[in-house]
Amino acid sequence: MTGQAQVLNEAVRKATTTRQVFVSSSALAFLPDSVRAVGDRAPMIVADQNTMTAAGCDALAVLEQAGLPAIAPVILEAAPRVKPHAALARDIAEAIKGQGTIPVAVGSGVINDLTKYAAELAGVPYICVATAASMDGYAASGAALLDDGFKRTLDCAPPVGIVADLDVIARAPARMAGWGYGDLAGKIVAGVDWKLADLLGEESIKPEPFALVQDNVRGWLSQPGAIGRADPAALGDLVNGLLVSGFAMQAHGNSRPASGAEHLISHVWEMERLTYQGEPAAHGACVGIGTVAILALYEWFLAQDIDENVIMQARGVVSSPETIEAEIEAAFSDQHIADSARTEMSVKLERGPSRAKRLATLAADWPALREELRRYCISPDEMEAWLRAAGAAAHPGDLGVPLTQLAKEYRRARLIRRRFTILDLLEDLGWLDKGIAALMADGGFWGRRSKGQGIAISTP
């Protein structure tokens, strides 16, 4: 057994809900075992046309041969891809309740999240058949869906069983592994953001889920070239890393172990339905770019000196409710997004009294804090190179986003979630705009890249 497989097995052993995980060549053969473990409900596959072809038809055949004939599948149809709308999940939930079935999600991100939430609404467990190494949500609790136009993580239980057939995953379009690599790369920022929140007294680290990701993420990311070549062993390790990240979220109860400021940039683009070459931008592509963007900001921040003079100046820079309201109004034309941002920022305003304590801790312990944060960072140049080698998006131009827009996203991303990240600390210091300007200036990280907008990353 490889070290990565051992990590996965240990994560499954500690999982709160998921009881069976099969990751291997020909793993579809174990699907009947997962169905039988749930009870006597008939299985019902939920898929789209592509995933039905990739694995759904084979899954039906395997179930039939095992004496577990399935209810007619729910095949979701949308062009070019199924959208992650909570209303669609509610419709699927009605089908589950009406047929009295156990749902089997056959697909990756959107299919899995829709089925996960539908199962929660129907009050039944569900099983997941992974079709691509494209994201980390297979084993995670919660579903990232658009509800009233806003991207929310809706509470719901993870699958009781996961089947990841590496033969199926190897046949997925190569760009999907690039998306998975981008999603996995985001764990670097997730770790340093959580460490920052912990050091400043905002959110304590839960050691087991933190270590599950941070002790292994560099190993998961260490073969970008092999991922780009679709090497089977490297794809297997990528799947393991994505699943373990999901189990870390399952253990913690939310996405903190695997999601930081890089995901906030991704969520802004996804909520506003960013498209590239006529197709919706893939989540992992957005996260990969967001990862480089936030690591560049960390690199700038950790190069600064912080002393009592800096803190004294920062004490006079406080965002009032009126200032935040004006910022939200200017940032979002969609009123659903704006209203949700108001809710999230109201929670941050409630943490206002702790701002002085955060700044005092920063000033008193800066040299030690800086070195601790550096332990969890990777340089943005190195991350950019890794993403490129894996065939993943790394520059906003890879999704047709100009650098002038990325400059705005750093600030807009801070508004959409209550989670404390580097964006909030820089706002505490009055440095967020200063840091963004430094990155965009001639000689800054993005300024050095302003003449080339990167490679084109296609979407299906």
N, C-alpha and C positions, 0 to 999 in steps of 0.2 A: 504494500500500500504506500503511495506517495505521501510526502508531507502534507501536500494540499488536500488530499483525500482524507487524511487523518483530522485535519482542521475542520473539514466539512462534517465528518462523522461526529466530532465532539460538539459542533454547533447543533446538529440534529438532536443529539442526546439531551441537550439543555433547552431545546425549543419548547415553547409553551403550548403550541397547537399542532404544528406539523409533526407527524409521527413516522412517515415513510418518505424517503428520497432515493430515487434510482437514477444514477448518472453513469451511463456506460453506452457502448455500442449496443444496438438492438434493445435498448431499455424499454421500448414500447411493449415488449412481451410481459413486462411486470405491471402494466396498467390494470389488468383484472385483479391483481392482488390488492391494489389500492382501492378499487371499487368495493371489493368484498369486505375490506376492513372497515368501511363506513357503515354497512348495514345492508338491508334488503331493498333499498330504493333502486329503480332502474336508472342507468346513466343517461345523461343527455349532453351531447357535445355542443359547445358554443364555439363558433369559428367564423372566419370570413372566407371568401372564395380562395384566397391564396393559402391560408393555413389549412383549409380543408384538403387542398391538393397536397400540401407539404406533409401533413401527418394525420389529418382528420379521417380520411378514407381508410388508412391503415389502422387507425385506432378502432374504427367501427368493425373492421374485419377481425382484429385481435379479440375484441369483446365478444363478437358473435361466435368465434371458435371456442371461446372459454365458456360458452353457455350463458353469456350475459348480454342478450340483445338489447340494443340501446333504443330509446325513444328517438323519433325523427329529430335530427340535429337542428339547432337554431343557427342559420347561416346569415350573418350580418352583411348587408350589401351597402356600400357607399363608395363613391369615387372622389379622389383616388385611394383614400384609405378611410377606414371606420374612425369616427371622431369620438373622443372620450367624454361623451355627454352623460351626466348623471340620469337624465330623463330616459335615455336608452337602457341604462342598467335597471331602471324601475320597470320598464317593459319586459325585460328578460326575467326579472323577479316574478312577474305575474305568470309568465310561461312556466317557470319552475314550480310555483305553487299550484297552478292549474293541472300540471301533469304529475305532481308528487315525485319529482326526480332528484337525483344527485347530479349537479352540473359538473361538467368536465371542460375547463377552458383549454382550447387548443390554439395557441398563439403566443404572442409576446406581450408587450406593454399594455396596449389599449384593450385587447381581448381579455387579458388577465385581470386588469383593473375593473372592467365592466362586469365580468363574471363574479369577481370577488365581492363587489358591492351588491350585486344582485342576490348572491347567496346569503349575504348578511340580511338583506331586506326580507328574503324568503324564510329566514330562520333555519337554514340547512348548511352543512359543511360543503366544501367543494374540493375538486382535484384539478391540478394544473399539468398540462403537457406542454413543455417548453419547445418552441420551434426555432429559436435563434438566441445567440449569446449577445443580446442587444440591450439589456437593462437589468437592474438589480431588484426589481419588484416582485419576482416570482415568490420569494419566501417571506416577503414583508407584510406586516399588518398595514391596513390603510390602503385606500385607492385614490390616486391623483386624477380627479375628474373635473370637468367644467360644469359648475352648478350656478345657474343664473349668470353665466358668462365669466365667472371667476374660477381660477384653478385652485381647487381646495383638496386637501388630503382628508377624505371622509373616513370615519371610523368603521373598520370592518376587520374580520378575522382573516389570517392568512390561510392558505390551503392546508388540508390535512395530509395530502399526498402530492408529491412532485415527481414527474417522470421527465427526465432530460435525456433524450436519445441522441447521442453524439453523431450518429449517422444522419439524422434529420437536421441537426444543427449545422453540420458541415456542408449541407446542401443549400443553406440559406444564403442569400446574396452577401458577398464579402463585406459590403459596406455596413451590414448590420453588426458584424463583430467590431468594426470601428466604432459604432455607436456604443456598444457595450464597454469597449475600452475607455471611451470618453466618460461614460457614467462611472466606471471604476476609478478613473483618474481623479474625479471629484472628491473621493474619500480623503485625499491629501488635504484639501481645503477644509473638509468637514472635521478632520482631526484637529487641525491647528485652530479653527474657529471655536471648537468645543473647549480646547485647552485654554484659549484666551478667556472664554466665558467663565471657566472654572477658576482661573487665576485671579480674576477680578470680582469673584463672588457672585456672578450672575446665574450660573447654572453648574452645579457640581457634576463632575464626571462620575458615571457609573462604571467601575473598573472593568467588569467582564465584557460588556458590549464594546467599550472603547478599545480594549486590548484585542478583541476578536478581529477588529478591522485594522487597527494601527500596527499591530505586531506582524501583520501579513501583507499589507497593501503594497509595499515595495516589491515583494516577491511576485505578487500578482501582475504588477506592471513591468516586470523585468525583461519580458520577451516581446517587445512591440514589433520587431521585425518578423518574428515567427507568426504573430497574429496577422500581420499584413500579408504573409504568404499562406494563410489559412492552414498552418501546421496543425494536425489533429491533436497532438499532445498539448500544444499551447492553447488551442481552443477549449480543451477539457479543463485546463487550469483556469482559463477565463470564466468558464461556467461556474467552477467551484468558487472563485472569488466573488462573483455576482450573487451566488446563492448564500454564501457566508455573510455578505453584507446585508442581505435581506434578513437572515436569522439574527444578526446583531440588532436590527431595527425591531424585530419581533420580540427579542429579549428585553429591549429598553422600553417598548411600548409606543415609540414614535420614531421619526426619521433622523433624530439628532446624530446617531453614530455614522450616518452616511450622507448627510446633507448639510451644507453650509451656505455661504454667500454665493458660491458658484451656481447653486441651484436656484437662487433668487433671480439671477440674471436669466437663467433658462425659463423660469416660470413667467417672467415678464413677456418674453418672446412667445411662449406658448399661449398665454392668455390672450395676447393680441394677434394670435394666429399667423405668426411669421411663416411665410412661404419662400421657397427658393426654387427657381425654375418651374414654377407652377405647382409645386408639391409642398405639403406641410413640412416644416423643419423638424427633423427627428430630435427627440429628447436628448439622446446621448451626444449628438452633434452640438446642441446648445450647451450642454453641461461641459463638454470638453473645452469649448471656447471660453465659457465662464470660468473654468478652472485656471486657464492661462491668465485671464484678466485679473482674477483675485490674487493669484500668486505674484503677479507683477506689482500689485498694490502692496502686498505684504513685503516684498523685497524693498520697495521704497520706504515703507513705514519702519522696518527694522534697521534701516540705515540712518534713521534720525536719532538725535540726542534729546532726551526728555529730562528736564530738571524742574525745580520749583518755579522758575521764571515761566516756563511753558505752561505749567499748571495754573499759575496766577492769571496769565492771559486767557486761558481756556475758561476760567470761572466766569468771565464776562460774556461768554458766547453760549447762550442757552436758547434752544428752539422753543418758542411759545406755541400754544395751541393755534393761534392765529397764523403764525408763520408756517406751521405744518399744513394747516388747511389750505393756505395759498399754494403751497408746494404740490399738494395732492391735486388741486384743481388744475394747475398748470401741467402736471405730469400725465394725467389720464383723461382722455376724452370720453371713454366708456364709463358711464355712471355706475354700473355694477362693480367695475374694478375700483373706481374711486371710493364707493361706499364701503367696500370690504377693506380697502387701505385705511380708511378712517377708523374702522374697528380695530385693526391691528395696531395702528399708531397710538390709539387711545391706551392700549396696554403698555406700550413703551413709555408714554407720558406718566403713567402710574409709577414707573420705575425711576422717575426723575429724581426723587430724594436720594437715591443711591448713587447718583452721578458723582457727587463730591467724594464719596468713599472710593469709587472706582479710580478717579483721578489721583487721589492721595496714594492709593496702592501702587498705581503706575509710577508715580514720582519716586516713592520710597524704594521700590524694588526693581527699577527699570533694567539695570544690567543683567540681573538674574532672570527676570521675565523675558528679556530679549533672547538670551541664550536658550531658554527653555522652548520658546516659540520656534527658534531656528532649527531645533532638533526635528520638528515635525514638517518643516517646509522643504520644498524642492524648488530650485530656481525656475523661473518661468521659461527661460531659454531651454533648459533641459526638458521640461514638460512639453514644450512645443515640439521639440525634436522627437520625443517618444510618440506623441500623437501622430505626427507625420509618418513615422515608420510603421505605425499600426494602421495607416490608411484612414485616420480619423480627422475630423475638423479641428483646427487649432487657431484660426484667425477669423475675425468676424466677417471678412470678405468671403470666406468659404460658404457663408450663407447669405451673401449679398448685403450684409449690414455694413455701412460706412463707419469709419472710426469716429466721426462726429456724433453718430448715434450711440455708439458704445460709450462715449464719454457721458452721455445722459443716462445710460442704463445703470452705471454705478450708483447714481443717486436715486433713480426710480426704484431699483431693486430693494433698497433699504426700507421703502415705504410699504411693502406688500406682506411682510411677515413680522411677527413679534419676536422671533428668534434673534438673540444677541450675536452679532458677528463683527468682523473687522470694520464693516461699514458704520456701525453704531459707535464704535470706539473713536474712529476718526471724526465722526460728527461731534462726539463729546469734546474732542480737542479743538474743534473748529478747523480741522485739517482735511476734511473730505475733498473739498473743491481744490485745495492746494495739491493734494496727492494726485487727483485726476489730471490736473493741469501739468504736473511734472511728468506723468506718463505720456501725455500727448505732445509735449514740447519736443523740439529738435533735440535729439540725443536721448530722449526718454524712451521707455520700452516700446510704446506704440509709435512714437515719433520716428523711430529708426525703421519702422515697418510701413510707414505711410505711403511709400511709393509702390509697394506691391501688396495686393490684397489676397495673397495666398493661393492655394490650389482650389479647384472646384470639387466640392464633395457632393456627389449626386445623391438623390433620394429616389425611392422606388416610384 
